[in-house]
């Protein structure tokens, strides 16, 4: 989230009951290029802050209804979307008062009547700190993305599966919604590496992921590299029947696709093992492990029966008290 | 108009405003607009014996006067603020009269300044 404008200015919330001081604050800060919203007491400032995030708050100390100290505490106790730099304006300048102000959550203080150049300098300090926070957040987000991304194919990695698949399953069970998993494995991938080299193999992996990503719903379905040439595709709100249609479409398009590497055409096929459910209630047998194992079992059968095919099972309670998977579809090519 | 005997110390106020004359006029207008209302609030607080309202209103006026380098008037407002804070309003009437006189001088000075520019 970038809350500063293109010139690095941040919106500032001013709480000041003295109209003259408020005017000077507004004018000084607007001249510096900031967006300023000013109110006449801490209560109004906090009400506004709850509706809209302000990364900088300049507040007077003594105000009716809610003073600056109470405002600092309220802001610090509020779950804000980012760090709020609070500067308290005060004519109180004894050490005890300053300590009270800082202990209540203020980051800095300016004595009244303030001098505009001093205020501008303080705001610049505060902008440096907020900019540092922004760049740290951005770096953290980049690290987070790297930690869940497969570097070669840019699909998600095993870590993401471990983190997110249980959540998908829990959500589907809680709301009694459908969910399917697909394991897609490139047939005879070793031959691709052996025949055309590892760079060609890498290129095939990348393009298979592109094909998968192009076939699934953005922002809902997702794919992750499960193993070397094996990909897991997670399809929330999709039962095994729907997953079979998608798998068959993918299988067909990949089998007809020519992967071109250094002017050589490479043909590959993929096998698909599917597991899932249309709607279930909570049961200990439905887990990431059980769903992946089931998909893997059908993928293994595909391999045994000649590859380039789709096999699917679904989780069904039937006669047993426990969920068991049952063969739903087996398309033989 | 830099005479220290004047109700507003122009040298000081221009330092506070970093030499911004446009802002000075806006502040004068703001104070001219808000001062009668704030004085009315102070008077009402004294009449009702409401110490905390006196503290708040006198504090606000003192702040504005300080920014405008109206030292004498600000000091008188501060006396009233202290009375409110200490909940001792026995001399508030007299001090309020002095405040009104000082504020009138400030008001007059600001109006004269605006005409003179």
Interface residues (C-beta under 8 A of the other chain):
Chain A: X17 X18 X19 X20 X21 X23 X24 X27 X28 X60 X62 X64 X91 X112 X113 X114 X115 X116 X117
Chain B: X15 X16 X17 X18 X20 X23 X26 X27 X30 X31 X33 X34 X56 X59 X60 X63 X64 X66 X67 X68
